[in-house]
């Protein structure tokens, strides 16, 4: 279905990405990929230059613009970076996917910023502005910030096999306390299927690549508010429209369309990380004992799948609660399986000893790919699975988890 871009965040919650200036080290391996700009005010001091990439898949190479990648170089990179999709459409010429920015202090010592909005690598025809400051300790509204502070920027995209200039809104804010700039692109897209309006967002608005796109039916959103995480459909998850089930295959940017695949199988035969669907089967070795642990082997029990990492503060904070609750529930009715990602084995050993963890721990790695199968984007992430292997809740923790399990076990 063809997509229409709309300013704002629409029904989605938004995130921001950090903006880092170029490294001043001459040994920086990415030095040759930096944009070569002119036009920074000569009166500025402490000047830093950097760029924001609109598309993570438009990798860079040494060229005049250093904004895109040739097919030959792409193939060379793909041999080393197996996350690059085979289906990625590439142009034969460089594409300007980066937006240059610069900041520094003016003649009176005030922080000022400038963005190359027309993407001509020349700041002299762009407006200088004082970046909007936000306090990380105070809750702020991204929608209001975007309405007051966006700047339209131009970049290029490969659409219908042609290089096309695109305009999109860019929001930049500054956290003085941490001397950090943040940005996102307040733009989402809409389309419809069988009379049902759909909205699509790209990667939490941190770029416009539409990798990790999010999909939601607009009629599932309250008139005031944002979509609950349980109604958001991620890539390769399922959406139900007028009695039919479709798999979200993501956005084809070359054609600017949303791709949905109509499923032949009934819902009870489909596996997904969504509430109401069968949980993906998996097996792995328990970290401490080496014993085999599988989701299939736990059928007949309620199972909490707890994805965590040893460096994750909220995960560690939850460990005492999980231990106390685990010790007070019957193993015949309830089990916890923790899946550990992005952590060193020695750190896991320390955590098990420190917090007296007695429930099974499995590493997610290239052999079992549990993290990838469940589409884990961050920690902690939890799934509550019923005795039939169906996910009935996501991201329950603390008292909410305890209350839910107690209610289910008593039934």
C-alpha positions as CSV (number, residue, x, y, z in Angstrom):
1,X,0.0,0.0,0.0
2,X,1.4,3.5,-0.9
3,X,2.5,5.6,2.0
4,X,1.8,9.3,2.7
5,X,4.2,11.2,5.0
6,X,2.7,13.4,7.8
7,X,4.5,15.8,10.1
8,X,4.5,14.9,13.8
9,X,4.6,11.7,15.8
10,X,0.9,10.8,15.4
11,X,-0.2,7.9,17.6
12,X,3.4,6.8,18.4
13,X,5.6,7.5,21.4
14,X,8.9,9.0,20.2
15,X,12.5,8.6,21.1
16,X,15.6,10.7,20.4
17,X,19.1,9.8,19.3
18,X,22.3,11.4,20.4
19,X,24.3,13.7,18.1
20,X,28.0,13.3,18.3
21,X,30.5,15.7,16.6
22,X,33.3,14.2,14.5
23,X,36.3,12.9,16.4
24,X,39.3,15.1,16.4
25,X,41.7,12.2,16.3
26,X,43.6,11.8,13.1
27,X,43.6,8.1,13.6
28,X,39.9,7.9,13.5
29,X,39.1,5.1,10.9
30,X,36.0,7.0,9.8
31,X,37.9,10.3,9.1
32,X,37.5,10.0,5.3
33,X,33.7,9.6,5.6
34,X,33.2,13.0,7.3
35,X,31.3,15.7,5.3
36,X,33.5,18.5,4.1
37,X,31.6,21.7,4.9
38,X,32.2,25.5,4.6
39,X,30.5,28.6,5.8
40,X,30.8,28.3,9.6
41,X,30.8,31.8,11.1
42,X,34.4,33.0,11.6
43,X,33.5,34.6,14.9
44,X,32.6,31.3,16.6
45,X,35.0,29.5,19.0
46,X,35.1,26.0,20.2
47,X,33.5,24.8,16.9
48,X,32.4,21.2,16.5
49,X,31.1,19.7,13.3
50,X,29.1,16.4,12.8
51,X,26.3,14.9,10.9
52,X,22.9,13.1,11.3
53,X,22.3,10.1,9.1
54,X,18.7,9.8,7.9
55,X,19.2,6.2,6.8
56,X,21.4,3.7,8.6
57,X,21.6,1.4,5.5
58,X,23.1,4.1,3.3
59,X,26.6,3.3,4.4
60,X,29.4,5.7,3.5
61,X,32.5,5.5,1.4
62,X,35.3,7.9,0.3
63,X,33.8,10.2,-2.3
64,X,33.2,13.8,-2.8
65,X,29.9,13.7,-0.8
66,X,30.8,10.7,1.3
67,X,27.1,10.1,1.7
68,X,26.3,6.7,0.2
69,X,27.8,3.5,-1.0
70,X,28.4,1.9,-4.4
71,X,27.2,-1.6,-5.2
72,X,30.8,-3.0,-5.3
73,X,31.7,-1.6,-2.0
74,X,28.4,-2.7,-0.5
75,X,29.1,-6.3,-1.6
76,X,32.5,-6.1,0.1
77,X,30.9,-4.8,3.3
78,X,28.1,-7.4,3.2
79,X,30.7,-10.2,3.4
80,X,31.7,-8.8,6.8
81,X,28.4,-7.4,8.1
82,X,25.8,-10.1,7.9
83,X,23.0,-7.8,9.2
84,X,22.9,-5.9,5.9
85,X,19.8,-7.2,4.0
86,X,20.2,-8.8,0.6
87,X,17.1,-7.0,-0.7
88,X,18.6,-3.5,-0.1
89,X,18.2,-1.4,-3.2
90,X,21.3,0.6,-4.0
91,X,22.1,3.4,-6.4
92,X,25.2,3.5,-8.6
93,X,25.9,7.1,-7.6
94,X,26.4,8.6,-4.1
95,X,23.3,9.7,-2.3
96,X,23.2,12.6,0.2
97,X,21.6,10.9,3.2
98,X,23.5,12.9,5.8
99,X,22.6,16.2,7.3
100,X,25.6,18.3,8.5
101,X,25.5,20.4,11.6
102,X,27.9,22.6,13.5
103,X,27.9,24.3,16.9
104,X,30.2,26.7,18.8
105,X,30.2,29.8,21.0
106,X,29.5,33.2,19.5
107,X,31.3,36.5,20.4
108,X,29.7,36.7,23.8
109,X,30.2,33.1,24.7
110,X,26.6,31.9,23.9
111,X,26.1,28.4,22.4
112,X,24.9,28.7,18.8
113,X,24.1,26.0,16.2
114,X,23.6,25.8,12.5
115,X,22.2,22.9,10.3
116,X,22.9,22.4,6.6
117,X,19.1,22.3,5.8
118,X,19.5,22.4,2.0
119,X,22.3,19.8,2.1
120,X,24.8,21.8,-0.1
121,X,27.6,21.5,2.4
122,X,27.6,25.3,2.9
123,X,26.4,26.7,6.2
124,X,26.6,30.3,5.0
125,X,23.0,30.2,3.6
126,X,21.5,28.6,6.7
127,X,20.1,30.3,9.8
128,X,22.0,30.3,13.1
129,X,19.8,29.4,16.1
130,X,20.2,28.8,19.8
131,X,19.2,25.1,20.5
132,X,16.2,24.6,22.7
133,X,17.3,23.4,26.1
134,X,15.6,20.5,28.0
135,X,16.0,19.3,31.5
136,X,16.5,15.5,31.7
137,X,15.0,15.6,35.2
138,X,11.7,17.2,34.0
139,X,9.3,15.3,31.9
140,X,8.9,17.0,28.5
141,X,6.5,16.6,25.7
142,X,8.1,15.8,22.3
143,X,5.0,16.7,20.4
144,X,5.0,20.3,21.8
145,X,8.8,20.6,21.3
146,X,8.4,19.5,17.7
147,X,5.7,21.9,16.9
148,X,7.8,24.8,18.1
149,X,11.3,23.8,17.0
150,X,11.4,21.7,13.9
151,X,13.5,22.6,10.9
152,X,12.9,21.3,7.4
153,X,15.9,19.5,6.0
154,X,16.6,18.1,2.6
155,X,18.3,14.7,1.8
156,X,18.2,12.2,-0.9
157,X,16.6,8.7,-1.2
158,X,16.5,6.0,-3.8
159,X,12.8,5.9,-4.9
160,X,11.5,4.0,-7.9
161,X,15.1,3.4,-8.9
162,X,15.9,7.1,-9.0
163,X,17.7,9.5,-6.7
164,X,15.0,11.8,-5.3
165,X,15.3,14.8,-3.0
166,X,13.2,14.4,0.1
167,X,12.2,17.1,2.7
168,X,11.5,16.1,6.3
169,X,11.2,17.9,9.7
170,X,14.2,17.6,12.1
171,X,14.0,18.4,15.8
172,X,17.2,19.2,17.8
173,X,17.3,19.8,21.5
174,X,20.2,20.3,24.0
175,X,20.7,18.9,27.5
176,X,23.0,21.4,29.1
177,X,23.6,19.3,32.2
178,X,25.3,16.6,30.1
179,X,26.5,18.9,27.2
180,X,24.6,16.6,24.8
181,X,22.5,17.2,21.7
182,X,19.6,15.0,20.8
183,X,17.5,14.8,17.6
184,X,14.7,13.0,15.8
185,X,12.6,13.3,12.7
186,X,8.9,14.1,13.6
187,X,7.4,12.3,10.6
188,X,5.3,9.2,10.2
189,X,3.4,7.7,7.3
190,X,-0.2,6.6,6.7
191,X,-2.0,4.2,4.4
192,X,-5.1,2.0,4.5
193,X,-6.2,-1.6,3.8
194,X,-9.8,-2.8,3.4
195,X,-11.0,0.6,4.7
196,X,-8.8,0.4,7.9
197,X,-6.5,3.4,8.4
198,X,-2.9,2.4,9.3
199,X,0.0,4.5,10.6
200,X,3.7,3.6,10.3
201,X,6.7,5.0,12.2
202,X,10.5,4.5,11.6
203,X,12.8,3.3,14.3
204,X,11.4,5.4,17.1
205,X,11.8,8.5,14.9
206,X,15.6,8.4,15.4
207,X,16.1,8.1,11.6
208,X,14.0,7.6,8.5
209,X,15.3,4.3,7.4
210,X,12.1,2.4,8.3
211,X,14.1,-0.5,9.6
212,X,12.4,-1.6,12.8
213,X,9.2,0.0,11.6
214,X,6.2,0.2,13.8
215,X,2.6,-0.3,12.5
216,X,-0.7,0.4,14.2
217,X,-4.4,0.7,13.2
218,X,-5.4,4.2,13.9
219,X,-8.9,3.2,15.2
220,X,-7.1,1.3,18.1
221,X,-5.8,4.6,19.5
222,X,-7.7,6.8,22.0
223,X,-8.7,10.2,20.6
224,X,-6.2,11.7,23.1
225,X,-3.0,9.7,23.7
226,X,-0.5,7.3,22.2
227,X,-0.6,3.7,21.2
228,X,-0.1,1.2,23.9
229,X,2.8,-1.2,23.2
230,X,0.5,-4.2,23.0
231,X,-1.3,-2.8,19.9
232,X,1.9,-1.8,18.1
233,X,2.9,-4.3,15.3
234,X,6.6,-4.7,14.7
235,X,8.2,-6.1,11.6
236,X,7.3,-9.8,11.0
237,X,4.5,-9.6,13.5
238,X,0.9,-10.0,12.6
239,X,-2.0,-7.6,12.2
240,X,-5.7,-8.6,12.0
241,X,-7.9,-6.6,9.7
242,X,-11.5,-7.5,9.0
243,X,-11.1,-11.1,10.0
244,X,-7.9,-11.6,7.9
245,X,-4.4,-12.0,9.4
246,X,-1.4,-10.3,7.7
247,X,2.3,-10.3,8.4
248,X,4.0,-6.9,8.6
249,X,6.8,-7.3,6.1
250,X,7.9,-3.7,6.6
251,X,8.4,-0.7,4.3
252,X,9.8,-1.0,0.8
253,X,11.5,2.4,0.6
254,X,12.4,2.1,-3.1
255,X,8.7,2.0,-3.9
256,X,7.5,3.9,-0.8
257,X,5.0,1.2,0.1
258,X,4.0,-0.8,3.2
259,X,4.2,-4.6,2.5
260,X,1.7,-6.9,4.2
261,X,1.5,-10.6,3.5
262,X,-1.9,-12.3,3.9
263,X,-1.5,-15.5,5.9
264,X,-3.2,-18.8,4.9
265,X,-2.7,-20.4,8.3
266,X,-5.2,-19.7,11.2
267,X,-4.0,-17.6,14.1
268,X,-3.6,-20.6,16.4
269,X,-0.9,-22.0,14.1
270,X,1.2,-18.8,14.0
271,X,4.2,-18.0,16.2
272,X,4.9,-14.5,17.3
273,X,6.2,-12.3,20.2
274,X,2.7,-10.8,20.4
275,X,0.0,-11.2,23.0
276,X,-2.6,-13.8,21.7
277,X,-0.1,-15.8,19.6
278,X,2.0,-18.8,20.3
279,X,5.4,-18.0,21.7
280,X,8.4,-19.0,19.6
281,X,9.8,-22.4,20.6
282,X,13.4,-22.4,21.7
283,X,15.9,-24.5,23.6
284,X,19.3,-23.8,25.1
285,X,21.8,-24.8,27.8
286,X,21.2,-23.7,31.4
287,X,24.1,-21.4,32.2
288,X,25.2,-23.0,35.5
289,X,24.4,-26.7,35.0
290,X,24.5,-27.2,31.2
291,X,21.1,-28.9,31.4
292,X,18.9,-28.6,28.3
293,X,16.0,-26.1,28.8
294,X,13.2,-25.7,26.2
295,X,9.9,-23.9,26.1
296,X,8.2,-27.0,24.8
297,X,9.4,-28.9,27.9
298,X,7.5,-26.4,30.2
299,X,4.1,-26.8,28.6
300,X,1.4,-27.1,31.2
301,X,2.9,-24.3,33.3
302,X,2.8,-20.6,33.3
303,X,6.2,-19.4,32.2
304,X,7.8,-16.0,32.5
305,X,10.4,-15.3,29.8
306,X,12.7,-12.7,31.2
307,X,15.1,-11.1,28.8
308,X,17.9,-9.2,30.7
309,X,21.5,-8.1,30.7
310,X,24.0,-7.8,33.5
311,X,24.5,-4.0,32.9
312,X,20.8,-3.2,32.9
313,X,19.8,-1.2,36.0
314,X,16.1,-2.0,36.0
315,X,16.9,-5.7,35.3
316,X,19.1,-5.8,38.4
317,X,16.6,-3.9,40.5
318,X,14.0,-6.6,39.7
319,X,16.1,-9.6,40.6
320,X,15.3,-9.6,44.4
321,X,11.6,-9.3,43.5
322,X,11.8,-12.3,41.1
323,X,13.7,-14.4,43.6
324,X,11.2,-13.8,46.4
325,X,8.3,-14.5,44.2
326,X,9.9,-17.6,42.6
327,X,10.6,-19.1,46.0
328,X,6.9,-18.7,47.0
329,X,5.3,-20.3,43.9
330,X,4.9,-24.0,43.0
331,X,7.2,-25.3,40.3
332,X,4.4,-27.5,39.1
333,X,2.4,-24.3,38.1
334,X,4.9,-21.5,37.4
335,X,8.5,-21.2,36.0
336,X,10.9,-18.4,35.1
337,X,13.3,-18.7,32.3
338,X,15.8,-15.8,32.0
339,X,17.4,-15.2,28.6
340,X,20.6,-13.3,28.9
341,X,21.9,-11.1,26.1
342,X,24.9,-8.8,25.5
343,X,26.7,-9.8,28.7
344,X,30.0,-11.4,29.7
345,X,29.8,-14.9,31.3
346,X,31.9,-13.8,34.3
347,X,29.4,-11.0,35.0
348,X,26.5,-13.5,34.9
349,X,28.3,-15.7,37.4
350,X,28.7,-12.8,39.7
351,X,25.0,-11.8,39.5
352,X,23.9,-15.4,40.1
353,X,26.0,-15.6,43.3
354,X,25.2,-12.1,44.5
355,X,21.4,-12.4,44.1
356,X,21.1,-16.1,44.8
357,X,19.4,-16.8,41.4
358,X,18.0,-20.3,41.3
359,X,15.8,-20.3,38.2
360,X,17.1,-21.3,34.7
361,X,19.4,-18.9,32.8
362,X,20.1,-19.2,29.1
363,X,22.5,-17.2,26.9
364,X,21.0,-16.0,23.7
365,X,23.7,-16.4,21.0
366,X,24.2,-17.2,17.3
367,X,23.4,-20.8,17.9
368,X,19.9,-20.3,19.3
369,X,19.2,-16.6,18.3
370,X,16.4,-16.3,20.9
371,X,16.9,-12.5,21.2
372,X,16.5,-12.1,17.4
373,X,13.5,-14.5,17.3
374,X,11.6,-12.5,19.8
375,X,12.6,-9.1,18.3
376,X,14.2,-7.8,21.6
377,X,15.0,-4.1,21.3
378,X,15.9,-3.4,24.9
379,X,16.1,-4.8,28.5
380,X,14.2,-5.7,30.5
381,X,11.6,-7.3,28.3
382,X,9.3,-10.0,29.6
383,X,6.7,-12.3,28.2
384,X,4.1,-14.3,30.2
385,X,3.2,-17.6,28.5
386,X,0.2,-19.7,29.5
387,X,0.2,-23.5,29.8
388,X,-0.8,-23.9,26.1
389,X,2.3,-21.9,25.0
390,X,0.4,-18.7,24.2
391,X,1.7,-15.2,25.2
392,X,-0.9,-13.6,27.5
393,X,1.0,-10.5,28.7
394,X,4.2,-8.5,28.0
395,X,6.5,-6.5,30.3
396,X,4.9,-7.3,33.6
397,X,7.2,-6.6,36.5
398,X,7.1,-6.1,40.3
399,X,3.6,-6.1,41.9
400,X,1.8,-6.3,38.6
401,X,3.6,-9.6,37.7
402,X,3.0,-11.0,41.2
403,X,-0.7,-10.1,41.2
404,X,-1.2,-11.5,37.7
405,X,0.5,-14.9,38.5
406,X,-1.3,-15.3,41.8
407,X,-4.7,-14.7,40.0
408,X,-3.8,-17.3,37.3
409,X,-2.5,-20.0,39.6
410,X,-5.7,-19.8,41.8
411,X,-8.0,-20.4,38.8
